[in-house]
Amino acid sequence: MNEGKIRKILLLLVSFSTGALLGDVFIHILPELGEETGLTLTASIFSLSGILLFFILEKFICWRHCHLPTTENHPHPVGVINLVGDGLHNFIDGAVIAGSFMVSLPLGLATTLAVVFHEIPQEIGDFSILIHAGFTKTKAIFFNFLSALLAIFGAIIVLIFGSPSTSFFSMILGFTAGGFIYLAGSDLIPELHKETNIKKSIIQLLAIIFGILLMYVLLLIFE
């Protein structure tokens, strides 16, 4: 498959994952937060903390959470730095998923799907970054797999040390909402804005809406 076709598929996946992340926040997480603990100042602070943490990961650990293949005009950071940043991100993903399941099964399933849809284009992009950095295909797959395993450790830590208290609910839901809003608004949507063709932009919009609708359908199924 040539680079043009890969880019088209990735942009479609990025659009869909944008809708899934935003849909999870505004259809599942925030309503659940309101029911469990109320939309308090503490919940807002946790949401802002989620945004700031992902900003720190991206800004100071040199992690570029890019979903498009590397090209001469679209360079990526070196492979090792990308693996470190991606490993931290996977660890957080695992913690977020485990925490969401501790709140409720529907929220856990919706959050898992949002993360999975978001991870597909990311992992494809990460693979291309490692190849660009000089890794062989076998090593790129192996190190990507090791990075993904950190999600399991994140989940285990939350399951061991997390407690089903009101403050824990507020923390995990607010943090997840903030992280997802940051990912969608700072990393995914700017990638979509690079496409200026009207027809393709409409397709992107439809994919975003479809991602949001999927989150709504999940809400109806598990009500």
Secondary structure as a PSIPRED ss2 file (coil, helix, strand):
# PSIPRED VFORMAT (PSIPRED V4.0)

   1 M C   1.000  0.000  0.000
   2 N C   1.000  0.000  0.000
   3 E H   0.000  1.000  0.000
   4 G H   0.000  1.000  0.000
   5 K H   0.000  1.000  0.000
   6 I H   0.000  1.000  0.000
   7 R H   0.000  1.000  0.000
   8 K H   0.000  1.000  0.000
   9 I H   0.000  1.000  0.000
  10 L H   0.000  1.000  0.000
  11 L H   0.000  1.000  0.000
  12 L H   0.000  1.000  0.000
  13 L H   0.000  1.000  0.000
  14 V H   0.000  1.000  0.000
  15 S H   0.000  1.000  0.000
  16 F H   0.000  1.000  0.000
  17 S H   0.000  1.000  0.000
  18 T H   0.000  1.000  0.000
  19 G H   0.000  1.000  0.000
  20 A H   0.000  1.000  0.000
  21 L H   0.000  1.000  0.000
  22 L H   0.000  1.000  0.000
  23 G H   0.000  1.000  0.000
  24 D H   0.000  1.000  0.000
  25 V H   0.000  1.000  0.000
  26 F H   0.000  1.000  0.000
  27 I H   0.000  1.000  0.000
  28 H H   0.000  1.000  0.000
  29 I H   0.000  1.000  0.000
  30 L H   0.000  1.000  0.000
  31 P H   0.000  1.000  0.000
  32 E H   0.000  1.000  0.000
  33 L H   0.000  1.000  0.000
  34 G H   0.000  1.000  0.000
  35 E H   0.000  1.000  0.000
  36 E H   0.000  1.000  0.000
  37 T C   1.000  0.000  0.000
  38 G C   1.000  0.000  0.000
  39 L C   1.000  0.000  0.000
  40 T C   1.000  0.000  0.000
  41 L H   0.000  1.000  0.000
  42 T H   0.000  1.000  0.000
  43 A H   0.000  1.000  0.000
  44 S H   0.000  1.000  0.000
  45 I H   0.000  1.000  0.000
  46 F H   0.000  1.000  0.000
  47 S H   0.000  1.000  0.000
  48 L H   0.000  1.000  0.000
  49 S H   0.000  1.000  0.000
  50 G H   0.000  1.000  0.000
  51 I H   0.000  1.000  0.000
  52 L H   0.000  1.000  0.000
  53 L H   0.000  1.000  0.000
  54 F H   0.000  1.000  0.000
  55 F H   0.000  1.000  0.000
  56 I H   0.000  1.000  0.000
  57 L H   0.000  1.000  0.000
  58 E H   0.000  1.000  0.000
  59 K H   0.000  1.000  0.000
  60 F H   0.000  1.000  0.000
  61 I C   1.000  0.000  0.000
  62 C C   1.000  0.000  0.000
  63 W C   1.000  0.000  0.000
  64 R C   1.000  0.000  0.000
  65 H C   1.000  0.000  0.000
  66 C C   1.000  0.000  0.000
  67 H C   1.000  0.000  0.000
  68 L C   1.000  0.000  0.000
  69 P C   1.000  0.000  0.000
  70 T C   1.000  0.000  0.000
  71 T E   0.000  0.000  1.000
  72 E C   1.000  0.000  0.000
  73 N C   1.000  0.000  0.000
  74 H E   0.000  0.000  1.000
  75 P C   1.000  0.000  0.000
  76 H C   1.000  0.000  0.000
  77 P C   1.000  0.000  0.000
  78 V C   1.000  0.000  0.000
  79 G H   0.000  1.000  0.000
  80 V H   0.000  1.000  0.000
  81 I H   0.000  1.000  0.000
  82 N H   0.000  1.000  0.000
  83 L H   0.000  1.000  0.000
  84 V H   0.000  1.000  0.000
  85 G H   0.000  1.000  0.000
  86 D H   0.000  1.000  0.000
  87 G H   0.000  1.000  0.000
  88 L H   0.000  1.000  0.000
  89 H H   0.000  1.000  0.000
  90 N H   0.000  1.000  0.000
  91 F H   0.000  1.000  0.000
  92 I H   0.000  1.000  0.000
  93 D H   0.000  1.000  0.000
  94 G H   0.000  1.000  0.000
  95 A H   0.000  1.000  0.000
  96 V H   0.000  1.000  0.000
  97 I H   0.000  1.000  0.000
  98 A H   0.000  1.000  0.000
  99 G H   0.000  1.000  0.000
 100 S H   0.000  1.000  0.000
 101 F H   0.000  1.000  0.000
 102 M H   0.000  1.000  0.000
 103 V H   0.000  1.000  0.000
 104 S C   1.000  0.000  0.000
 105 L H   0.000  1.000  0.000
 106 P H   0.000  1.000  0.000
 107 L H   0.000  1.000  0.000
 108 G H   0.000  1.000  0.000
 109 L H   0.000  1.000  0.000
 110 A H   0.000  1.000  0.000
 111 T H   0.000  1.000  0.000
 112 T H   0.000  1.000  0.000
 113 L H   0.000  1.000  0.000
 114 A H   0.000  1.000  0.000
 115 V H   0.000  1.000  0.000
 116 V H   0.000  1.000  0.000
 117 F H   0.000  1.000  0.000
 118 H H   0.000  1.000  0.000
 119 E H   0.000  1.000  0.000
 120 I H   0.000  1.000  0.000
 121 P H   0.000  1.000  0.000
 122 Q H   0.000  1.000  0.000
 123 E H   0.000  1.000  0.000
 124 I H   0.000  1.000  0.000
 125 G H   0.000  1.000  0.000
 126 D H   0.000  1.000  0.000
 127 F H   0.000  1.000  0.000
 128 S H   0.000  1.000  0.000
 129 I H   0.000  1.000  0.000
 130 L H   0.000  1.000  0.000
 131 I H   0.000  1.000  0.000
 132 H H   0.000  1.000  0.000
 133 A C   1.000  0.000  0.000
 134 G C   1.000  0.000  0.000
 135 F C   1.000  0.000  0.000
 136 T C   1.000  0.000  0.000
 137 K H   0.000  1.000  0.000
 138 T H   0.000  1.000  0.000
 139 K H   0.000  1.000  0.000
 140 A H   0.000  1.000  0.000
 141 I H   0.000  1.000  0.000
 142 F H   0.000  1.000  0.000
 143 F H   0.000  1.000  0.000
 144 N H   0.000  1.000  0.000
 145 F H   0.000  1.000  0.000
 146 L H   0.000  1.000  0.000
 147 S H   0.000  1.000  0.000
 148 A H   0.000  1.000  0.000
 149 L H   0.000  1.000  0.000
 150 L H   0.000  1.000  0.000
 151 A H   0.000  1.000  0.000
 152 I H   0.000  1.000  0.000
 153 F H   0.000  1.000  0.000
 154 G H   0.000  1.000  0.000
 155 A H   0.000  1.000  0.000
 156 I H   0.000  1.000  0.000
 157 I H   0.000  1.000  0.000
 158 V H   0.000  1.000  0.000
 159 L H   0.000  1.000  0.000
 160 I H   0.000  1.000  0.000
 161 F H   0.000  1.000  0.000
 162 G C   1.000  0.000  0.000
 163 S C   1.000  0.000  0.000
 164 P C   1.000  0.000  0.000
 165 S C   1.000  0.000  0.000
 166 T H   0.000  1.000  0.000
 167 S H   0.000  1.000  0.000
 168 F H   0.000  1.000  0.000
 169 F H   0.000  1.000  0.000
 170 S H   0.000  1.000  0.000
 171 M H   0.000  1.000  0.000
 172 I H   0.000  1.000  0.000
 173 L H   0.000  1.000  0.000
 174 G H   0.000  1.000  0.000
 175 F H   0.000  1.000  0.000
 176 T H   0.000  1.000  0.000
 177 A H   0.000  1.000  0.000
 178 G H   0.000  1.000  0.000
 179 G H   0.000  1.000  0.000
 180 F H   0.000  1.000  0.000
 181 I H   0.000  1.000  0.000
 182 Y H   0.000  1.000  0.000
 183 L H   0.000  1.000  0.000
 184 A H   0.000  1.000  0.000
 185 G H   0.000  1.000  0.000
 186 S H   0.000  1.000  0.000
 187 D H   0.000  1.000  0.000
 188 L H   0.000  1.000  0.000
 189 I H   0.000  1.000  0.000
 190 P H   0.000  1.000  0.000
 191 E H   0.000  1.000  0.000
 192 L H   0.000  1.000  0.000
 193 H H   0.000  1.000  0.000
 194 K C   1.000  0.000  0.000
 195 E C   1.000  0.000  0.000
 196 T C   1.000  0.000  0.000
 197 N C   1.000  0.000  0.000
 198 I H   0.000  1.000  0.000
 199 K H   0.000  1.000  0.000
 200 K H   0.000  1.000  0.000
 201 S H   0.000  1.000  0.000
 202 I H   0.000  1.000  0.000
 203 I H   0.000  1.000  0.000
 204 Q H   0.000  1.000  0.000
 205 L H   0.000  1.000  0.000
 206 L H   0.000  1.000  0.000
 207 A H   0.000  1.000  0.000
 208 I H   0.000  1.000  0.000
 209 I H   0.000  1.000  0.000
 210 F H   0.000  1.000  0.000
 211 G H   0.000  1.000  0.000
 212 I H   0.000  1.000  0.000
 213 L H   0.000  1.000  0.000
 214 L H   0.000  1.000  0.000
 215 M H   0.000  1.000  0.000
 216 Y H   0.000  1.000  0.000
 217 V H   0.000  1.000  0.000
 218 L H   0.000  1.000  0.000
 219 L H   0.000  1.000  0.000
 220 L H   0.000  1.000  0.000
 221 I H   0.000  1.000  0.000
 222 F C   1.000  0.000  0.000
 223 E C   1.000  0.000  0.000
